[in-house]
Amino acid sequence: MRVALPSQIESSLERLWQHAAASIPDWLPMRYVHFLPLLYETAARFRARRRGRSNVYLVLLDYADRGGDPFGIYVGMSDYSPAERFDQHKAGIRASGAVLKRGLEVLTGPTLHLQRLARAEAARVESELAEALADAGLTIEGGH
């Protein structure tokens, strides 16, 4: 699928989803994201030294209306699970405008190892991960 057109990949993923929804893990993105390997590679470089209650998460953003790359990434940190925090953003609860208006889905896979961190560690990882992804050429929001 590496050389397939994104539209072909999207339709293939849709067919797969219809037939195997119950067996697809939560961390698998529901749409084709060409820079997903970069997200995994970059996030894998980060480790926390202390455990706690905070989670680092990534949200896929829709930038199709801006021209260029159709996607961006929001980097966030919360004591809520990534899915719960995404739902809060979309409901307008302490929401980032970027996620509220452009949020498509949580990209759970790249940050599975960045869950249940000490708050200070999560804040450090959030900031450094956002900077590393921006340095890699991605459009980044958040990462305070």
Buried (B, 14 or more C-beta within 10 A) or exposed (E): EEEEEEEEBBEEBEEEEEEEEEEEEEEEBBBBBEBBEBBBEBBEEBEBEEEBEBBBBBBBBBBEEEEEEBBBBBBBBBEBBBEBBBEBBBEEEEBBEBBBEBBBBBBBBBBEBBBBBBEEBBBBBBBBBBEBBBEEEBBBBBBE
